[in-house]
Amino acid sequence: MFDGIRKHSEQHSIDTFYALQHSIIEHAAHVDSEIKRILEQPTFDHLSYQLILMMPSGQTYIHHNTRPNESAFSTVAFPTIGTSASSSSDHSSYTVNSNELTGIINLKSGHQIYIVLRHEPFVVDWISYRYWLPLMVAIVLFFMALLYMLNRRTNWEQLLVYTDSLSSRAKESYTPPPFLQKKSTTEFMLLGHALSRVSYQLHNDYRRIKTLSHRLERLVDQAPLPMLMSIRHGQISFYNQRFEQVFTPPTQSEQSYELTDFVEGKDEATQILLKTISSLRVTRTLMVYGLENKQAYQLHVTPWFGEHGQVHGFTVIFNNVDEIFHQSEQLQLHNQQLQLQIDESNEAQAFIGRKLRLPLEKIIDSLEPIDPSTLTAQGKKTLNTLITTSQSMLTVLNETLATEEVEVRKTRLSIETVDIYKVSKEVSNLVTKEIRQQGLELIYFFAPDCPRYIETDYIRLHHILLNLLKNAISFTTSGYVALTVDRVSEDKATRISNQDLTPNNDTTVPAQTSYWIRFSVKDTGVTITPERQNQLVNILNQSNHNLVEDSNIGLSDANSFAQLLGGFIELSNTVDKETIFSLYLPYPHTTYQSVYHRCSQLPHIHLIAIINQPLVAEHLQRLCEYLTISVTIYSTLDRATVQQLKK
């Protein structure tokens, strides 16, 4: 503001200089009287100036005027105006400083006028609003800012006191901050509410932590079972009082301990797991023994994970099962003794039973052919009593030997014409459910060149096939079980008849037999080792009255029945390590009736089949050749096969 006043004063002096110049130039006569008249104008009344009029003749006139309260001009000096004047023209030039304007006016008539104009003095009129209004505004703003700062200071002090009063024990509920709505700013209100909410949440967390700590103290520190925690690498980081009482760990806090310092596994695998517990990812229950007290414990190890799924440590609980473990050992020992007694009793019972069964069967076979009409009344009664009593004794004996699962072996045979296609089909249907339950595949094939009817015992043939199939199923976990009925080739039949092909048992083959039927049971189960094969051969060679293991009774009975029917059972392995049990039965006729019938229309048919089972594909190829049907068999269905079928 003051700089503006100063500039205004300087500009006023410049304007006055130009006005004086204009007035002087406008008059034709430049005499002192005219200059004096010009200076008497109202414009120059309130100016402080010194004017020197120099005539061409050298005569000089001086005019001066000073404002009240200003000092007069003490000297008369001709001002010197340099080339660097603030303003210049053809008639005049001047220079301006902070106090006055010094100028010269050159007239065409040769007159020169030297003038010194003092600037209007800097006078502050405090009554004018332009001077007091800014000051008052500044004072008002200062007091407003002061009040605002004092109010904020008060709010900060209240906020600090309120923050200090926030206690995790005292904040039972949400409490608003102690600020008055009209005297506090919005940010303080928001900050106070935020602090109150944080305090309330912290108090809730504190109460929850306190509750959990109380539960931890009751459940862990005072638990009746020894407990501990270990870090990820297996070092023990915490254990409860019960663990300290049972295992008495050393008191050196600097040393770290592991589980293997207090317990050992019951076997080598458990001990290795205890040493490499850091690799455990699931809960495990292990049987261990204390190194000091030698008692048995169930060790429950549970890993606990961090937020990123990494194992941070393990919780371990010890359950003392020493008493239960010893009781279990005693019970197992007692059970073994009882089982041994039962096995000995069963062996003795089975041995005696088998020794008695054959004589009873022979007695019955000897009594039944007797014609009652040739006997007296007393003889008939005696014969009937003997037969009934013998059969009752045989029934009781069979029930005692638990032979209800196996058809009772009798020396008497019921030879009749048997449909072997029907028998083999019935046996296959009986084991279908069991096959499906184990996820196996049952393959059945009746060769087209095989006779359908032979003279044999239906019951015993049915029993032999059922035993062979069940034996194959029991030793097969994946793959298939196949039953194939076909006629033995003439070359092999001749070798069997000439005793060149010795069966895997001691059966003597009738020399008059020239034709043979083969019932083959093939499976993809466990490969029979040479040792196991020799054991099975010994079982097949055992007579029915000898004692064998329960799991092999079926094979022994099947072989006995095969011998009764004039045949034998052969055991062999294929190149693919498949096991084959083959039942060979003789039949005397050269003519036979086939199951399949040829038709004149069949040669015009071309069969396309996609079969991924080589054995089934082989059977289908054999059947189509017999029926004169052209066939193309593919093992897989891929793009190349589809393109070939389209062609």
C-alpha positions in Angstrom: 0.0 0.0 0.0 2.8 2.5 0.9 4.7 1.7 -2.2 1.6 2.6 -4.2 1.3 5.9 -2.4 5.0 6.6 -3.2 4.5 5.8 -6.9 1.4 7.9 -6.9 3.3 10.9 -5.6 6.1 10.5 -8.2 3.5 10.3 -11.0 1.8 13.4 -9.7 5.2 15.3 -9.9 5.7 14.0 -13.5 2.2 15.1 -14.5 2.8 18.5 -12.9 6.1 18.9 -14.9 4.3 18.1 -18.1 1.5 20.5 -17.3 3.9 23.3 -16.6 5.8 22.6 -19.8 2.6 22.7 -21.8 1.5 26.0 -20.2 4.9 27.6 -20.9 5.1 26.5 -24.5 1.6 27.6 -25.3 2.5 31.3 -24.5 4.3 33.3 -27.3 5.9 35.7 -24.9 8.2 34.0 -22.4 8.7 36.7 -19.9 8.9 36.5 -16.2 5.4 38.0 -15.7 3.9 35.2 -17.8 5.8 32.6 -15.8 4.7 34.1 -12.6 1.1 34.2 -13.8 1.3 30.5 -14.7 2.7 29.6 -11.3 -0.1 31.4 -9.6 -2.6 28.9 -11.0 -4.3 26.7 -8.4 -2.5 23.7 -9.7 0.8 24.9 -8.3 -0.6 26.3 -5.0 0.2 23.1 -2.9 3.4 22.3 -4.6 6.9 22.8 -3.3 9.1 23.9 -6.2 12.0 26.0 -7.3 11.8 27.4 -10.9 14.8 29.3 -12.5 14.0 31.3 -15.7 17.1 32.1 -17.7 16.7 34.6 -20.4 18.8 34.4 -23.6 20.6 37.5 -22.4 21.6 35.7 -19.3 19.2 37.4 -17.0 17.8 35.0 -14.4 14.5 34.9 -12.5 13.9 32.6 -9.6 10.5 31.5 -8.3 10.0 29.1 -5.4 7.3 27.8 -3.2 7.2 25.4 -0.2 4.4 23.7 1.5 3.7 24.3 5.1 5.8 22.3 7.5 8.5 21.9 4.8 11.9 23.5 4.8 12.6 26.2 2.2 15.1 25.7 -0.6 18.4 26.8 1.0 20.4 27.2 -2.2 19.8 28.0 -5.9 21.4 25.4 -8.1 21.1 24.7 -11.7 20.2 21.0 -12.1 22.3 18.9 -14.3 20.4 16.5 -16.5 22.5 13.7 -18.0 21.9 11.6 -21.0 20.5 8.9 -18.8 17.5 11.0 -17.8 14.3 9.2 -17.0 12.5 11.0 -19.8 13.7 13.4 -22.5 12.3 15.1 -25.6 13.3 17.9 -28.0 12.0 20.6 -25.5 12.5 19.0 -22.1 14.1 16.3 -20.0 13.8 15.3 -16.3 15.0 12.9 -13.7 13.1 11.5 -10.7 14.5 10.2 -7.4 12.8 9.3 -4.2 12.4 12.9 -3.0 12.0 15.2 -6.0 11.8 15.6 -9.7 14.5 17.7 -11.5 13.9 18.9 -15.0 14.8 21.4 -17.7 12.7 23.0 -20.4 14.4 24.4 -23.5 12.4 26.8 -25.5 12.9 27.7 -29.2 13.3 31.4 -28.2 16.5 30.4 -26.3 14.9 30.6 -22.9 15.7 27.9 -20.4 13.7 26.9 -17.4 15.2 24.8 -14.6 12.7 23.3 -12.2 12.9 21.2 -9.0 9.6 19.7 -7.8 9.4 18.1 -4.4 7.1 15.0 -4.3 4.0 15.3 -2.3 4.8 14.2 1.2 3.8 10.8 2.5 0.8 11.6 4.7 -1.3 8.7 6.2 -4.8 9.6 6.8 -5.8 7.2 9.4 -9.4 8.3 9.2 -9.6 7.0 5.7 -10.9 3.4 5.4 -8.2 2.4 3.0 -5.7 2.7 5.9 -7.6 1.3 8.9 -9.8 -1.4 7.2 -6.9 -3.7 6.2 -5.5 -3.4 9.7 -8.8 -4.2 11.3 -9.3 -7.1 9.0 -5.9 -8.4 9.9 -6.6 -8.0 13.6 -10.0 -9.8 13.3 -8.4 -12.7 11.3 -5.6 -12.9 13.9 -8.1 -13.3 16.7 -10.2 -15.8 14.8 -7.1 -17.9 14.1 -6.1 -17.5 17.7 -9.5 -18.7 18.9 -9.4 -21.6 16.4 -6.0 -22.7 17.6 -7.1 -22.5 21.2 -10.2 -24.5 20.4 -8.1 -27.2 18.6 -5.6 -27.2 21.5 -8.6 -27.8 23.8 -9.8 -30.6 21.6 -6.4 -32.2 21.4 -6.1 -32.0 25.2 -9.5 -33.6 25.5 -8.6 -36.3 23.0 -5.3 -37.1 24.8 -7.1 -37.3 28.2 -9.8 -39.5 26.5 -7.1 -41.7 25.0 -5.3 -42.1 28.4 -8.6 -43.0 30.0 -9.2 -45.9 27.5 -8.4 -49.1 29.4 -8.8 -52.6 28.3 -10.5 -53.4 31.6 -12.7 -50.3 31.7 -14.3 -50.3 28.3 -17.2 -52.7 28.9 -19.3 -51.1 26.2 -19.0 -48.6 23.3 -18.8 -45.0 24.7 -18.8 -41.9 22.4 -16.0 -39.4 22.8 -16.5 -36.4 25.2 -16.7 -33.7 22.5 -19.5 -31.3 22.1 -21.0 -31.4 18.6 -21.0 -27.6 18.2 -17.5 -26.9 19.6 -15.5 -29.6 17.9 -14.5 -30.1 14.3 -15.6 -33.1 12.3 -12.2 -34.7 12.2 -12.0 -34.7 16.0 -15.4 -36.3 16.2 -14.5 -39.0 13.7 -11.1 -39.6 15.4 -12.8 -39.9 18.7 -15.4 -42.4 17.5 -12.6 -44.4 15.7 -10.6 -44.5 19.0 -13.7 -45.6 20.9 -14.5 -48.4 18.4 -10.8 -49.6 18.5 -10.9 -49.6 22.3 -14.1 -51.5 22.4 -12.7 -54.1 19.9 -9.5 -54.3 21.8 -11.4 -55.0 25.0 -13.4 -57.7 23.3 -10.1 -59.3 22.1 -8.6 -59.0 25.5 -11.6 -60.7 27.1 -11.4 -63.5 24.5 -7.7 -63.9 25.0 -8.2 -64.0 28.7 -10.9 -66.7 28.3 -8.8 -68.7 26.0 -5.8 -68.4 28.3 -8.0 -69.6 31.2 -9.2 -72.6 29.1 -5.6 -73.3 28.0 -4.5 -73.3 31.6 -7.3 -75.7 32.7 -7.2 -78.0 29.6 -3.4 -78.1 29.0 -1.5 -77.1 32.1 -3.7 -79.1 34.5 -4.6 -81.9 32.0 -4.3 -85.5 33.3 -2.5 -86.5 30.1 1.1 -85.5 29.3 1.1 -82.9 26.4 3.7 -81.0 24.6 4.3 -78.8 21.6 7.2 -78.9 19.2 8.4 -76.6 16.5 8.6 -77.5 12.8 12.0 -79.2 13.1 11.0 -81.3 16.1 12.4 -79.5 19.0 10.1 -79.3 22.0 8.9 -75.8 22.7 6.4 -76.3 25.5 5.1 -79.1 27.8 2.5 -79.2 30.6 2.9 -80.2 34.2 1.8 -83.8 33.7 4.6 -84.3 31.1 7.1 -82.9 33.6 5.8 -85.3 36.3 5.9 -88.4 34.1 9.1 -87.9 32.1 11.0 -85.5 34.4 12.9 -83.5 31.7 16.1 -81.8 32.7 15.9 -78.2 34.0 18.5 -76.7 31.7 16.7 -74.1 29.7 19.5 -73.6 27.2 19.3 -77.2 25.9 16.7 -78.2 23.4 15.0 -81.7 23.4 13.2 -83.8 20.9 10.6 -86.7 21.3 13.3 -89.3 20.8 15.0 -88.0 24.1 12.0 -89.4 26.1 10.3 -92.2 24.1 11.2 -94.8 21.4 9.1 -96.4 18.8 7.8 -100.0 19.2 9.4 -100.9 15.8 12.0 -99.5 13.4 9.4 -97.8 11.2 7.9 -95.9 14.2 11.4 -94.9 15.4 12.3 -93.5 11.9 9.0 -91.5 11.9 9.8 -90.1 15.3 13.2 -88.9 14.0 11.7 -87.4 10.8 8.6 -85.9 12.4 9.1 -82.7 10.4 7.9 -84.5 7.3 4.5 -85.4 8.9 1.5 -83.7 7.3 -1.4 -85.7 8.8 -2.5 -86.8 12.3 -0.9 -90.0 13.3 -1.2 -92.4 16.3 1.9 -94.2 17.2 2.8 -96.9 19.7 5.9 -95.9 21.8 7.7 -96.8 25.0 9.1 -94.5 27.6 12.9 -94.6 27.8 12.9 -94.4 31.6 9.7 -96.1 32.8 9.5 -98.6 29.9 5.7 -98.1 29.8 3.6 -98.2 26.6 2.0 -95.1 25.3 -0.3 -94.1 22.4 1.3 -91.1 20.9 -1.1 -88.8 19.1 0.8 -86.3 16.8 -1.2 -83.6 15.1 0.5 -80.9 12.9 -0.8 -77.4 12.9 -0.5 -75.1 9.9 0.0 -71.4 9.3 -2.1 -69.2 7.1 -0.1 -70.2 4.0 -0.5 -73.9 4.5 3.0 -74.4 6.0 3.6 -76.7 9.0 4.5 -74.5 12.0 4.7 -77.2 14.6 3.1 -80.2 16.2 0.9 -81.0 19.3 1.6 -84.3 21.0 -0.5 -86.1 23.5 0.6 -89.2 25.5 -2.0 -91.8 26.5 -0.7 -94.5 28.9 -1.9 -97.8 27.5 0.6 -100.0 29.3 -2.0 -101.9 31.4 -4.3 -102.3 28.4 -1.3 -103.4 26.2 -0.2 -106.1 28.7 -3.8 -107.3 29.0 -4.1 -107.4 25.2 -0.8 -109.4 25.0 -2.1 -111.9 27.6 -5.4 -112.2 25.8 -3.7 -112.8 22.5 -1.5 -115.4 24.1 -4.5 -117.1 25.6 -6.4 -116.9 22.3 -3.4 -118.5 20.5 -3.4 -121.3 23.0 -7.1 -121.8 22.6 -6.9 -121.7 18.8 -4.1 -124.2 19.0 -6.3 -126.5 21.0 -9.2 -126.0 18.6 -6.9 -126.7 15.6 -5.6 -129.8 17.2 -9.2 -130.9 18.0 -10.3 -130.2 14.5 -7.4 -132.0 13.0 -8.1 -135.1 15.2 -11.8 -134.9 14.4 -11.2 -134.5 10.7 -8.6 -137.3 10.7 -11.0 -139.7 12.6 -13.9 -138.6 10.4 -12.1 -139.3 7.2 -10.9 -142.6 8.5 -14.6 -143.5 9.2 -16.2 -142.1 6.1 -14.8 -144.5 3.6 -15.8 -147.6 5.5 -19.3 -146.3 6.0 -19.6 -145.5 2.3 -18.3 -149.0 1.5 -20.9 -150.5 3.9 -23.7 -148.5 2.2 -22.4 -149.5 -1.2 -22.4 -153.1 -0.2 -25.9 -153.1 1.4 -27.8 -151.2 -1.2 -27.3 -153.6 -4.1 -28.9 -156.5 -2.0 -32.3 -157.4 -3.4 -34.7 -157.4 -0.4 -37.0 -159.8 -2.2 -34.5 -162.6 -1.7 -34.5 -162.1 2.1 -36.8 -163.2 4.8 -38.9 -160.8 6.8 -36.3 -160.6 9.5 -33.5 -160.2 6.9 -35.4 -157.4 5.2 -35.8 -155.7 8.6 -32.1 -156.1 9.4 -31.1 -154.9 6.0 -33.3 -151.8 6.3 -31.9 -151.1 9.8 -28.3 -151.4 8.6 -28.8 -149.1 5.6 -30.7 -146.5 7.6 -28.2 -146.5 10.5 -25.2 -146.3 8.1 -26.7 -143.4 6.2 -27.5 -141.6 9.5 -24.0 -142.1 10.7 -22.6 -140.8 7.4 -24.9 -137.7 7.6 -23.8 -137.0 11.2 -20.1 -137.5 10.2 -20.4 -135.1 7.2 -22.0 -132.5 9.4 -19.3 -132.9 11.9 -16.6 -132.4 9.2 -18.4 -129.3 7.9 -18.7 -130.8 4.4 -22.0 -129.0 3.6 -20.1 -126.7 1.3 -18.6 -129.6 -0.7 -20.7 -132.3 -2.2 -20.2 -135.5 -0.2 -17.9 -137.9 -1.9 -19.4 -141.3 -2.5 -17.9 -144.4 -4.1 -21.2 -145.0 -6.0 -21.5 -143.0 -9.2 -24.7 -142.0 -11.0 -23.6 -142.2 -14.6 -26.0 -140.7 -17.1 -26.1 -138.6 -20.2 -25.2 -135.1 -19.1 -25.6 -131.9 -21.1 -22.1 -130.4 -20.4 -23.1 -127.2 -22.1 -25.9 -126.8 -19.6 -23.7 -127.8 -16.6 -20.9 -125.4 -17.5 -23.4 -122.6 -18.2 -25.1 -123.1 -14.8 -21.7 -123.1 -13.0 -20.8 -119.8 -14.7 -24.1 -118.2 -13.7 -23.5 -119.3 -10.1 -20.2 -117.3 -9.8 -21.3 -114.3 -11.9 -22.3 -112.3 -8.8 -19.1 -113.0 -7.0 -17.1 -112.1 -10.1 -18.8 -108.7 -10.5 -18.4 -107.9 -6.8 -14.6 -108.3 -7.1 -14.5 -106.2 -10.3 -13.4 -109.2 -12.5 -14.5 -110.3 -16.0 -16.0 -113.7 -16.6 -15.3 -115.2 -20.0 -17.2 -118.3 -21.0 -16.7 -120.3 -24.3 -18.1 -123.6 -25.5 -16.1 -124.8 -28.5 -18.1 -125.5 -31.6 -16.4 -128.9 -32.3 -17.0 -130.1 -28.7 -19.8 -132.7 -28.1 -22.7 -131.4 -26.0 -23.6 -134.7 -24.3 -21.3 -137.2 -22.6 -21.8 -140.0 -20.1 -20.7 -138.9 -16.6 -22.0 -138.0 -13.1 -23.8 -134.7 -13.2 -23.4 -133.9 -9.5 -19.6 -134.5 -9.4 -19.0 -132.7 -12.6 -20.9 -129.7 -11.3 -18.9 -129.8 -8.1 -15.5 -130.0 -9.8 -16.2 -127.0 -12.1 -17.6 -125.0 -9.2 -14.5 -125.7 -7.0 -12.1 -124.8 -9.8 -13.8 -121.5 -10.6 -14.0 -120.5 -6.9 -10.4 -121.3 -6.5 -9.5 -119.1 -9.5 -11.6 -116.2 -8.2 -10.1 -116.3 -4.7 -6.5 -115.8 -6.1 -7.5 -113.2 -8.8 -7.6 -109.5 -7.8 -7.8 -108.0 -11.3 -8.2 -109.2 -14.9 -10.5 -112.1 -15.8 -11.5 -115.7 -15.0 -12.3 -117.8 -18.1 -14.1 -121.2 -18.4 -13.5 -122.9 -21.8 -15.0 -126.3 -22.8 -13.4 -127.9 -25.9 -12.4 -131.2 -27.3 -8.8 -132.4 -27.0 -7.0 -132.7 -30.3 -6.4 -136.2 -31.6 -2.6 -135.9 -31.1 -2.9 -135.0 -27.5 -5.7 -137.6 -26.9 -3.4 -140.3 -28.3 -0.6 -139.2 -26.0 -2.9 -139.3 -23.0 -4.2 -142.7 -24.0 -0.6 -144.0 -24.5 0.4 -142.5 -21.1 2.9 -140.2 -23.0 1.4 -137.1 -21.4 1.6 -137.7 -17.7 -0.8 -135.6 -15.7 0.3 -133.6 -12.7 -1.0 -136.3 -10.3 -0.9 -140.0 -9.9 -4.1 -140.8 -11.8 -4.0 -143.8 -14.1 -5.8 -143.1 -17.4 -7.9 -145.8 -18.9 -6.2 -147.3 -21.9 -9.3 -147.8 -23.9 -10.2 -144.1 -24.0 -9.4 -142.3 -27.3 -11.5 -139.1 -27.0 -11.3 -136.5 -24.3 -13.2 -133.4 -23.2 -11.2 -130.6 -21.5 -12.7 -128.1 -19.1 -10.1 -125.3 -18.7 -10.3 -122.6 -16.0 -7.8 -119.8 -16.7 -7.2 -116.8 -14.5 -4.9 -113.7 -14.4 -4.3 -114.0 -10.6 -1.2 -114.5 -8.6 1.5 -116.4 -10.6 2.1 -119.8 -9.2 5.8 -120.2 -8.3 7.5 -123.6 -8.8 7.4 -124.2 -5.0 3.6 -123.5 -4.8 3.0 -125.6 -7.9 4.8 -128.6 -6.3 2.6 -128.0 -3.2 -0.6 -128.0 -5.3 0.6 -131.2 -7.1 1.0 -132.8 -3.7 -2.5 -131.7 -2.7 -3.9 -133.1 -5.9 -2.0 -136.4 -5.3 -3.4 -136.8 -1.8 -6.2 -139.2 -1.4 -9.4 -138.0 0.0 -9.0 -139.6 3.3 -5.8 -137.7 4.1 -5.8 -134.5 6.1 -5.2 -131.3 4.1 -5.5 -127.6 4.8 -9.0 -126.1 4.7 -8.1 -123.7 1.8 -7.1 -126.7 -0.3 -9.9 -129.1 0.5 -11.8 -128.0 -2.6 -8.9 -128.9 -4.9 -8.4 -132.3 -3.2 -12.1 -133.2 -3.5 -12.2 -132.0 -7.1 -9.3 -134.2 -8.0 -10.8 -137.2 -6.2 -14.1 -136.7 -8.1 -12.2 -136.4 -11.4 -10.5 -139.7 -10.7 -13.9 -141.3 -9.9 -15.1 -140.0 -13.3 -12.1 -141.6 -15.1 -10.3 -138.3 -15.7 -7.7 -136.1 -14.1 -6.8 -132.4 -13.3 -3.8 -130.8 -14.9 -2.1 -127.6 -13.6 -0.1 -125.4 -16.0 1.1 -121.8 -16.6 1.1 -119.9 -19.9 3.8 -117.7 -21.3 1.9 -114.6 -19.9 2.1 -116.2 -16.4 -1.6 -117.1 -16.4 -2.7 -120.1 -14.4 -4.7 -122.9 -16.0 -6.5 -125.8 -14.2 -7.7 -128.3 -16.8 -10.2 -131.1 -16.1 -9.9 -134.0 -18.6 -12.9 -136.3 -18.9 -13.2 -139.2 -21.4 -16.1 -139.9 -23.8 -16.2 -143.1 -25.9 -18.3 -141.9 -28.9 -16.9 -140.6 -32.1 -20.1 -138.9 -33.2 -21.5 -136.0 -31.3 -24.0 -133.2 -31.5 -22.6 -129.7 -31.6 -24.2 -126.7 -29.8 -23.9 -124.5 -32.9 -25.8 -125.2 -36.2 -24.5 -124.2 -39.6 -26.7 -122.3 -42.0 -26.4 -121.7 -45.7 -27.0 -118.0 -45.3 -24.1 -117.5 -42.9 -21.3 -117.4 -45.5 -22.9 -114.2 -47.0 -22.4 -112.4 -43.7 -19.2 -110.4 -42.9 -18.8 -109.6 -39.2 -16.8 -106.6 -38.0 -16.0 -106.7 -34.2 -14.0 -104.4 -31.9 -12.7 -106.5 -29.0 -9.9 -105.4 -26.7 -9.7 -108.8 -24.9 -7.4 -111.2 -26.9 -9.0 -114.3 -25.4 -12.5 -113.3 -26.5 -11.2 -112.3 -29.9 -9.6 -115.8 -30.3 -12.8 -117.5 -29.3 -14.9 -115.4 -31.7 -12.5 -116.1 -34.5 -12.7 -119.8 -33.8 -16.5 -119.8 -33.8 -16.8 -117.8 -37.1 -14.4 -120.2 -38.8 -16.6 -123.1 -37.7 -19.8 -121.3 -39.0 -18.0 -120.1 -42.2 -18.6 -116.5 -41.3 -16.0 -114.0 -42.5 -14.9 -111.8 -39.7 -12.6 -108.8 -39.1 -11.6 -108.1 -35.5 -10.0 -104.9 -34.3 -8.4 -104.6 -30.8 -8.8 -100.8 -30.6 -11.1 -98.1 -32.1 -8.9 -95.2 -33.2 -9.0 -92.8 -36.2 -7.0 -95.2 -38.4 -9.6 -98.0 -37.6 -12.5 -95.7 -38.4 -10.9 -94.6 -41.7 -10.3 -98.3 -42.6 -14.0 -99.1 -41.8 -15.2 -96.3 -44.0 -13.3 -97.7 -46.9 
